[in-house]
Amino acid sequence: MVSYVGPSFLDYSKSQKLIFFGGKGGVGKTTCACATALRLAEGKPDQQYLLISTDPAHSVLNTYVDVFLPENLEICELDAANSLGKFKEKHEQVLKEIGERGTFLDDEDLQGILNLSLPGMDELAAYLEIANWLQQRKYHTIIIDTAPTGHTLRLLEMPNLVRRWLVGLDTLLAKHRYIRRHFTGDTELDHLDRFLVEMDSSVLAIENLMNDQEICQFVIVMVAESMIVEESIDLALALAEKNVPVPEIVINQFVPANDCLICDARRNQQLIAINRALDRFGNPRFWTLPLLSEEPRAKSLTDLWSHFSPLEQIGIISPSSFKLPFKVDFPATLPASSVKLMIFAGKGGVGKTTLACATAIRICNQYPSLRILLFSTDPAHSLGDCLNLTLTSTPTNIMPGLEGQEIQAEDSFDKIRNKYREELEAFFSETLQGIDLTFDREVMEHLLDLAPPGLDEIMSLTTIMEHLDGGCYDVVIMDSAPSGHLIRLLEMPTLIGDWLKQFFSILLKYRRVMRLPRLSEQLVDLSRKLKSLRKLLVDPNKTALFAVTIPTSLALEKTAEMLANLRQLGIHSRGLFINQITPTSNCHLCKTIHEHEIDQINKMEKIPCNDQPITQIYLHSANTEMNGLKELGNILYTV
């Protein structure tokens, strides 16, 4: 019998239960996940398989258009709102009882907090759903198409988030549990205790599975471009810290060797990016998939894995002297100096960061009197990688008139949480000396742990208002998170606003019992910033949003969906950049890809962008550090 040679995640003989596909947006995670699910299901028709998408901007079903799916393969594009609704429906009575179990806060107050603090983030919904499917043991293997890197990193933090939430719930039961045991001697777990234990067990079960290299692996998918490679390294390091096995990495869209100058230049760039980073990944096995002339769909999706090669078989070519120059058709109109906020939005991997950096440099040179901040809200920051600078949560000088900031969302909320506990400690020790409120004290200490998931990210976003209202900067240029994450983030202020109102009502109702002026002041300030941010986002005279996409049918479909969602939020696009268009040449591969891309652009339904022409940006191999970004910014806009 011939032993299997190839990627281990395609090996039918292995008893893998979980296969994650992750990486930066736009690298082909969904394609690889879909092709793997098909390959496994067709190879073992007697076993059941499940393909899950945890990306808020789902594209699994789009990828499977015109594909015949085997009966033993099920598809699930997780709907966070639906998952939350099912969770509430299933556990509503239990949570209501927990809220009634003993504290000086009344039922109405606690129910308001609990209803607004229930797991609402799609990562957490995905985590609990996956845990449930694993416990059912219905599927031989679950294949997971994850959201872009920043989202995935939050998924890895879910055990900590869930446990913090459970500790908050447990403190609500502690007083009743003590009284029951003290006066009745009853030490048995009741149904409420069992609920918390079962929730914790579900989290522990999936956590243990994710750490078991025999039954779980995480496949990082990347494209051999410098910024994408850097982000992939960050993801690999984060996974290693969580003990999640990454035995294999897929390098997608690798340009084959041929006589074409364009292909030669692109391949050479890819080799340089890979060689610079190979030793920083540890010891995974690298597999390559070639750049194809058409997007993998239908039959080509089924056959995708027949094209794989080990990295060592790609060969090395001499460095190319040919460089693809910058080329832009239909430049956009540069926003006026009165614009306060510029947002670059789109799927991951389409070039938002590069265009945001090039625009910031152009604005800085065009309006030298302005103070400009280049600001990243993507949990997987890449501004620093693009600029070849180290950026932190404190604004850092890039050039005269321009600074950069990669804010860490959790830091802002941690500061409020720590100050709250300090103020609470001072209140109990100074004001309530000699009064035993042990259990109520614990409830109050953990009250902020019951804040809605995503509050930390919203707080980081309101930093924009600090910068603008405080007069620190005249304009903020925002490199946003990938589209699914961005849309959810922009929808969050309403939920956060409701939570703040609930928290304010508690502080107001119990102001004679519990005086926390610093916390009240901080939350009032956060509420004010949220209102200002919402007002700014829907003001077309002060906010300019540019959509960024690439010329593939899937990316263009998702861009249209994103812009429709933004319009529902009252946010309209100022322009559309179609990036990474393949230059035409006599090379069959380049010519075929170019014709397909132009066909996709021409067939695309008109996307409303304030009557601006669609700016088309071609692939280039020019330097994209400061000099290259300056050159790109100069040809990207007209005044």
KAJO-V833228 format. One record per backbone hydrogen bond with DSSP energy under -1.0 kcal/mol. NH is the residue of the N-H (numbers start at 1). CO is the residue of the C=O. E is the energy in kcal/mol with one decimal. If there is no record, write none. Layout:
NH:CO:E  NH:CO:E
//
This chain:
10:7:-1.7  11:8:-1.6  14:11:-1.2  17:215:-3.1  18:215:-2.3  19:142:-2.3  20:217:-2.3  21:144:-2.7  22:219:-2.3  27:24:-1.1  32:28:-2.5  33:29:-2.8  34:30:-2.9  35:31:-2.6  36:32:-2.2  37:33:-2.5  38:34:-2.2  39:35:-2.3  40:36:-2.7  41:37:-2.5  42:38:-2.6  43:39:-1.7  44:40:-1.8  47:44:-2.0  49:72:-2.9  50:141:-1.9  51:74:-2.9  52:143:-3.0  53:76:-2.5  54:145:-2.5  58:56:-1.1  63:59:-2.0  64:60:-1.8  65:62:-1.1  67:64:-2.2  73:70:-1.6  74:49:-2.5  76:51:-2.5  78:53:-1.9  83:79:-2.8  84:80:-2.6  85:81:-2.3  86:82:-2.4  87:83:-2.3  88:84:-2.8  89:85:-2.5  90:86:-2.4  91:87:-2.2  92:88:-1.4  95:91:-2.6  96:92:-2.1  97:93:-2.3  98:94:-2.3  99:95:-2.1  101:98:-1.3  102:100:-1.5  110:106:-2.1  111:107:-2.8  112:108:-1.8  113:109:-1.9  114:110:-3.0  115:111:-2.7  116:112:-1.4  117:113:-1.2  125:121:-2.4  126:122:-2.6  127:123:-2.3  128:124:-2.4  129:125:-2.2  130:126:-2.9  131:127:-2.3  132:128:-2.0  133:129:-2.3  134:130:-2.5  135:131:-2.0  136:132:-1.5  140:48:-2.9  142:17:-3.0  143:50:-3.1  144:19:-3.0  145:52:-3.5  146:21:-2.2  152:148:-1.9  153:149:-2.7  154:150:-1.3  155:151:-1.7  156:152:-1.9  158:155:-1.4  161:157:-1.9  162:158:-3.3  163:159:-2.4  164:160:-2.2  165:161:-2.1  166:162:-2.7  167:163:-2.5  168:164:-2.0  169:165:-1.9  170:166:-2.8  171:167:-2.0  174:170:-1.1  177:173:-2.7  178:174:-2.3  179:175:-2.4  180:176:-2.6  181:177:-2.1  182:178:-2.8  183:179:-2.5  184:180:-1.7  185:181:-1.0  186:180:-1.1  194:190:-2.4  195:191:-1.5  196:192:-1.6  197:193:-2.4  198:194:-2.9  199:195:-2.2  200:196:-2.4  201:197:-2.4  202:198:-2.1  203:199:-1.9  204:200:-2.5  205:201:-2.6  206:202:-1.9  207:203:-2.1  208:204:-2.5  209:205:-2.0  210:206:-2.5  212:209:-1.3  215:212:-1.2  216:212:-1.8  217:18:-1.7  218:245:-2.5  219:20:-3.5  220:248:-1.1  221:22:-3.0  222:250:-2.7  225:223:-2.7  229:225:-3.0  230:226:-2.2  231:227:-2.1  232:228:-2.2  233:229:-2.1  234:230:-2.0  235:231:-2.1  236:232:-2.4  237:233:-2.4  238:234:-2.2  239:235:-2.6  240:236:-2.0  241:237:-2.0  242:238:-1.2  243:240:-1.3  244:239:-2.7  249:285:-2.6  250:220:-2.7  251:287:-3.5  252:222:-3.1  254:289:-2.9  264:260:-2.6  265:261:-2.4  266:262:-2.3  267:263:-2.9  268:264:-2.2  269:265:-1.9  270:266:-1.9  271:267:-2.5  272:268:-2.2  273:269:-2.3  274:270:-2.4  275:271:-2.8  276:272:-1.8  277:274:-1.3  278:274:-1.7  280:277:-1.9  281:278:-1.4  285:247:-3.1  287:249:-2.6  288:309:-3.3  289:251:-2.5  291:254:-2.4  300:297:-1.6  302:298:-1.6  303:299:-1.8  306:303:-1.9  307:304:-1.9  309:288:-1.7  311:286:-2.0  313:310:-1.8  314:311:-1.9  329:616:-2.8  332:636:-2.1  334:638:-3.2  339:336:-1.7  340:542:-1.9  341:542:-2.6  342:476:-2.6  343:544:-2.3  344:478:-2.4  345:546:-2.4  355:351:-2.2  356:352:-2.7  357:353:-2.5  358:354:-2.6  359:355:-2.3  360:356:-2.3  361:357:-2.1  362:358:-2.0  363:359:-3.1  364:360:-2.2  365:361:-2.1  366:362:-2.8  367:363:-2.9  370:367:-2.1  372:401:-2.7  373:475:-2.1  374:403:-3.2  375:477:-3.1  376:405:-2.3  377:479:-2.1  386:382:-2.2  387:383:-2.4  388:384:-1.1  389:384:-2.2  396:404:-2.8  398:402:-2.7  399:402:-1.8  402:399:-2.9  403:372:-2.3  404:396:-2.8  405:374:-2.4  406:392:-2.3  411:408:-1.0  413:409:-1.0  414:410:-2.3  415:411:-1.9  416:412:-1.5  417:413:-2.9  418:414:-2.8  419:415:-2.4  420:416:-2.5  421:417:-2.1  422:418:-2.1  423:419:-2.6  424:420:-2.7  425:421:-2.5  426:422:-2.3  427:423:-2.2  428:424:-2.5  429:425:-2.4  430:426:-2.5  431:427:-2.3  432:427:-1.1  435:432:-1.8  437:435:-1.0  441:437:-3.1  442:438:-1.9  443:439:-2.2  444:440:-2.4  445:441:-2.4  446:442:-1.6  450:447:-1.2  451:448:-1.5  455:452:-1.9  458:454:-2.1  459:455:-2.4  460:456:-1.8  461:457:-1.9  462:458:-2.1  464:461:-1.6  466:462:-1.4  467:463:-2.2  468:464:-2.3  469:465:-3.1  470:466:-1.8  471:468:-1.0  472:467:-1.4  473:467:-1.6  474:371:-3.0  475:371:-1.6  476:340:-2.8  477:373:-3.1  478:342:-3.8  479:375:-2.8  480:344:-1.6  483:346:-1.1  486:482:-2.5  487:483:-2.8  488:484:-1.8  489:485:-2.3  490:486:-2.5  491:487:-1.3  492:488:-1.1  496:492:-2.8  497:493:-2.8  498:494:-2.0  499:495:-2.3  500:496:-2.8  501:497:-2.1  502:498:-2.1  503:499:-2.6  504:500:-3.1  505:501:-2.3  506:502:-1.5  507:503:-2.4  508:504:-2.8  509:505:-2.7  510:506:-2.3  511:508:-1.2  514:510:-3.7  520:516:-2.3  521:517:-2.3  522:518:-2.3  523:519:-2.7  524:520:-2.3  525:521:-2.1  526:522:-2.2  527:523:-2.4  528:524:-2.3  529:525:-2.2  530:526:-2.2  531:527:-2.0  532:528:-2.2  533:529:-2.7  534:530:-2.5  535:531:-2.0  536:532:-2.2  537:533:-2.5  538:534:-1.2  539:536:-1.5  542:539:-1.5  543:539:-2.3  544:341:-2.8  546:343:-3.3  547:575:-2.4  548:345:-2.9  549:577:-2.5  552:550:-1.9  556:552:-2.5  557:553:-2.2  558:554:-2.3  559:555:-2.0  560:556:-2.1  561:557:-2.0  562:558:-2.5  563:559:-2.5  564:560:-2.0  565:561:-2.4  566:562:-2.4  567:563:-2.2  568:564:-1.6  570:567:-1.6  571:566:-2.8  574:545:-3.9  575:545:-1.0  577:547:-3.0  578:615:-3.2  579:549:-3.4  581:617:-2.5  591:587:-2.9  592:588:-2.5  593:589:-2.5  594:590:-2.8  595:591:-2.5  596:592:-2.1  597:593:-2.5  598:594:-2.6  599:595:-2.1  600:596:-2.1  601:597:-2.3  602:598:-2.7  603:599:-2.2  604:600:-1.0  612:609:-1.7  615:576:-2.1  616:329:-2.6  617:578:-3.0  618:327:-2.5  619:581:-2.9  621:324:-2.7  629:625:-3.2  630:626:-2.1  631:627:-2.1  632:628:-2.5  633:629:-2.7  634:630:-1.8  635:631:-1.4  636:632:-1.2  638:332:-2.9
//
